[in-house]
Amino acid sequence: MPVSIVTELLARYHERLSGFPAPLGQQFEAGLRALANRLTPSQLQAWAETGVELTALSLRSWEAAVEYFRAGTSYPPQAAWDAIETVGRDALQMAAESAPLAVSFLRAAPGAMEVIGPTNVHAWAELGRRLYKGNWKSSSLAAQFYEVAPELFRVLRIGQATRLVIFIDELARHSYELASACLASAPAVLSRLEEDDRLPFITFATELAQTSWADSRLYFDRGVPLIEKVHSALRERFLLLAAQAARGHHQRSAYQYFEEAANALGEVDPNDHQQVIMLAEQLAPYSPFAAMDFLTAMPTVLQRIRIDELEAWQQAGLRILQASAEGGEAYFRLQSTRAEDILENLSSRVELSRVGEVLRLYCKALTGRNVSIQTAESLAEKGIGWVDEHRASTDGSTIFLPELMERFPNKEENFAAMKVFATHQAAHIEFGSFMFDFDRAGSIFPTRRHAFARERERPATTDMEAFFDLFPDRQLASDLFTIAEDARIDARIKAEYGGIRRHLVRMQAEELERRPPVEMLPLRNAFVENLVRASLDGLHLVRWPRDRAEAMSRALGILNALQAPGATVEDAAEAALALYEIAVSIPNIYDDVDPGSWGAVEPMEAGQAMPMEVAGDEGAAGSQAQLGGSGPGEEEYESPQEIDFRGDFKPELVDLLMKLRENAQGGQAGQQQTMPLTPEQLAELLAKSVEIDLGAMDEGDLDASTGMFLSNLMKEAGTPASEKGDQGGQPTSDNSTGEGEGEEPLKPVVTVYYYDEWDFRAQDYKPRWCAVKEAKLEEGDEGFYEKALKEHAGLVAQTRKQFELMKPEMFRKIKRLPDGEDFDLDSAIEWMVEKRAGANPTEKIYWRRNKIERDVAVAFLIDMSASTDEEINKRDKKHDDDDYDDDPRKYLSWWVSKRRQELTSPPKRIIDLEKESTVLLMTALETIGDQYGIYGFSGYGRDNVEFFVIKDFDETLDQKIKNRLDKITPIRSTRMGPAIRHATFKLMQTDAKVKILFLLSDGRPQDHGYGRDRTEKEYAIHDTKQALNEAKREGITPFALTVDRAGHDYLKTMCEDMGYEVVADIESLPSRLPTLYRRLTE
Amino acid sequence: MAENGSVQGATIYAVEEYSVHEEPYYLPIGDEVQLFETAYRQRIPVLLKGPTGAGKTRFVEYMAYRLGRPMLKVSSRTGEEVEHRMPLITVACHEDLTASDLVGRYLLDTDGTRWVDGPLTRAVKVGAICYLDEVVEARKDTTVLIHPLTDYRRLLPIEKLGQVIEAAEGFLLVISYNPGYQSALKDLKHSTRQRFIAIEFNYPPRDAEAQIIAHESGCDDRTAMDLARLGEKVRNLKEHGLGEGVSTRLLVYAGRLIAQGIPARRACQVAITWALTDDSEVQRSIEEVVTSIFE
């Protein structure tokens, strides 16, 4: 039967199909045969009819028919007639619109049916049709959609595919290429995601396509690894957050938010993701951007506070966010002082950068020297022998401390710990650890070291070297000296500084808990370990074989004696020597007696423990032998475990460094000039010293690293101490360290200062937002100053006169006072007359001279922005145009005169007039004797606010400064706020009673990033206003002068209740400026 | 002339009648006592140099007491023998102090005017030690008076009266001057400077200062020592807006508070930290020094 129906149908349609190329007929037959067994004859007939119908739809629809028939051969077994019929119906509709679309649909249909199931085929067909917009590109996109079906539906369900199509459709509106690329990569990309994350992935993609479609490719290319940084259970929630952020419009693209947040989460412990994302979700309803920024800020924030403290910080921000979106967003962007402050308050750790200045002054107070404070890391970086980046130390002039302290749960304790660290180092300086003199006697111990001295080939470079040269085992000697000296220092601290004692005792106790078990050590190591314990006030923890108790007891007695108030570094050295003698008498072997025989040891009485003075020469010969090192069969001696708060003590190196510095400075006056050190001497010294581990500093061959070390050391010694304290860059740290020690650096120095910036939307400061780079302006042409004076000779004379008139008012006679220097004759006569007349005369008949001291400091701030390049004539062109009234002859004569004028003197620019006015004012100021500084500013962006010093307050007007004036030229933008803040800082350093800040500009403040975009004006104006307000709060009188005719509109806002003036006629600036100034200060 | 009298417990003296009755506590640090005595015998004017609160004024009082001690004088009015003491006239100079403030001026009286001697004139007349504290603060015209009084002439011209007064036997001019905090403008002129011998005052060494603090404040020796130590440390911070660092006077104040039971850290805070500076960073640093020293 089937055969007959096949034959019948073949015959029936033969004619209809014969007009088409051969494949059509062949596929028709193949399809018929394949389906004959599955379909009833009527179904088969319907199938065939649909196919034939297809051929007739359009010129090329026969191609669709071919595919239709071919599909018949490959339908999956579960495909029922319904499904096959639906395919046909969809194909017909499609082919009516676009034959190629139908072709690709039909080609993919059997495969798709297998993956999505026969029932979903229609929905799938519809999805594809949705992408078809009637043009060629959309048709090929839709075709592509059908083609990827097998791979795509392996990773997506049909419902999810709908979302994907929405995304692709959206993207196609912008770019078919992009849509096609994303579609192509979709199966692979999605397959890499967990099933639950796929839909959120697409949701975010869709949002992205709507707002910043161009990023979609990036997202498809890089999104998956980024998402994988998020904890797997939270990826969906994260993506939904990102999608919310994409819905709004903001400065940054949604993808950027997504990328930054994902990367940030990657740095956060995955176990914390749950909490972090939950907190972010709370922010999202108010501002999804804040939520994303919150995530982005996590690595920074969590470095400073613990995860359980995070909510408090987030809540504080949330409250701000609820009140003002701008404020809250700035908060979570960490661009708000409040965010910083709250973070700082929550954070329990102490950062050296924040307490460095306090500790510096503290150490300065303790030591009486200009010590500076730096991180231990910076010391290690110098490559001069210190390698540990975390241990405190000192080189005798700088104290190095760990960058962070977070060993305790609260800030106070962490700070106290930091202070103990600093105090120990300062005490080394204060109590003379580095002042060891080989020949000086101690105050407690008898001097025995000389007896042990060997013949020397050359005199020792440093006293410390001479001392350590006594010992065959330098490491042991160094360790013992360190213990002795640290014990002495700690004892001194406890005696002198009762307040810090408690913290010190606590640190010592903590160190004691960390000590290694002494019973496990070989004897000599155990001996040293016991000394360490004793030096930490842990006498009760000393354990020692009972049968050797005497040696230990004596050693403890020595250590005790050293803790007397009068002990000096020389005593520590003697103690070290005595301890060394005991130590070498103890073999470094494991004590095989059972641990039960170890017990506590009581220290000997000081007098008993004290070593005997070596009598004359008799002991000298033999004593050297007594200091011999380890014998055969003994364990290698190892240095005891480090003690944290005592840090790294390197007396030999510091001694050397101090020596080198002294040499570098050519020897102080009155000091004996020491012999300069030769590199060979140094190299020898370093090779001997146990304080430097050259190998640890740098891998590679030893000679090279020694060489480098030497040059580092020389460099360090040659560097004047004043240059070392500038790492902070805070406004206060520049001038405070090491004054007077070094010479002036020759090249122009750029000093960087950081200032906050006011964000009026957030109503908060952005902390340390602007970097102001201060440098002296270069010198220019010599003639400029004189030329300007000559040009304005008349004006100069006039201004000078005006200013001179202000001078004699120094003393003003004030009359009619109740008390004074003498009677005022007129008042006295009046008094007499009235008295005689019986009236009641006033007793105010005295006069006195009141001194009106002129004590004025003024900072001139000159706008050096590019706009000051404008020629003045151009500005005035409008007026010029009127002159010739369209009369060509008049125009010609006007033109000729203008040309002539231009030839004799080039056209003046705004900046030229600014400069000339400045010159005039300077001569006036010199007459009157006010302190003044002249500064220019320009720059581009917040990281680069250039602040040029033309004349600083403490400079006197000389040729150099006159030359600098010439170099005032238009440069770049106008970021007024930080320039004003810096000028304020400069003014505050003068002690004048009246302080004036004079701002001379040609237009509104403007800079890259000074506002939401280039056209926004409010932000810049508000920041400038705030800066002026700050100045005012400091008791400074700000005054703004602008030559911008449109200046009134913004100056009114900027200088609300401050003085300002708009000089409309710029040519009058040179005469106007001095007059204004005079009025301002009278 | 006003009689010595007493109003509500306060004793009122005419300026030239004030003398130091009780021996002031003064701990000599060097040979300043001997120097001053010799200078006084030779009538060489003395300039005391040094930072505030270092004991200049106390020293002058002490010297006035010492120099006045042996003399007894028969009162002209009563014939009784009364103890004569060296009168000490102290004038704190300020920037509006003029020559006539020192010499005297006419005052209004019922029928006209009456001349009233200024403190310097009175000192010259009775032969007192006249101590011009912080002399550079005064107006420049005061130097006109100082010069003739401080050389061999020992004369005080009173322009308005047309008089010249020869100084009485016991008269000596002592001025003090703080080189630390005056600006260069207010430096003492050389012509003035070179009429005085200069005794330099500095803060005493730690042990001596501790002794002074203990005596003056009544605190225990340990506290006094800690305060002296604190003083030494804080003075190391001199150039940070602290002028000369903490004065012995402030340390004594702190000691007195502590002796009265105020906790040491708090006492130092109010008497030292906050008294010295308004800069919060420096305050914090001093506070750290305080907490290191005091429990």
Interface residues (C-beta under 8 A of the other chain):
Chain A: E357 V358 L359 R360 L361 Y362 K364 A365 L366 T367 G368 R369 K419 T423 E496 Y497 G498 G499 I500 R501 R502 T732 S736 E739 E821 D822 F823 A828 W831 M832 E843 I845 R848 R849 N850 K851 D991
Chain B: E95 D96 T98 S100 R105 Y106 L108 G112 T113 R139 K160 S183 D226 R229 E232 K233 V234 N236 L237 E239 H240 R265 E281 V282 R284 S285 I286 E288 V289 V290 T291 S292 I293 F294 E295
